[in-house]
Amino acid sequence: MQPDTIVPAEVETSSEVMASVEEGPVDRFILADISQDDAFMTLKLDDAASLPAWR
């Protein structure tokens, strides 16, 4: 039986990732790689994981 493993992703060493919260009618969490054009994701703040959940 072979183990069910995931190959680690290769990460660009020169990337810069930032997070932000945009307040409005619906608060949004934004995660962006500012070293790349159009490299971001947004989701409702209520759906974002808290820091303790990420550990």
Secondary structure, 3 states (H helix, E strand, C coil): CCCCCCCCCCCCCCCCEEEEEECCCCCEEEEEECCCCCCEEEEEHHHCCCHHHHC
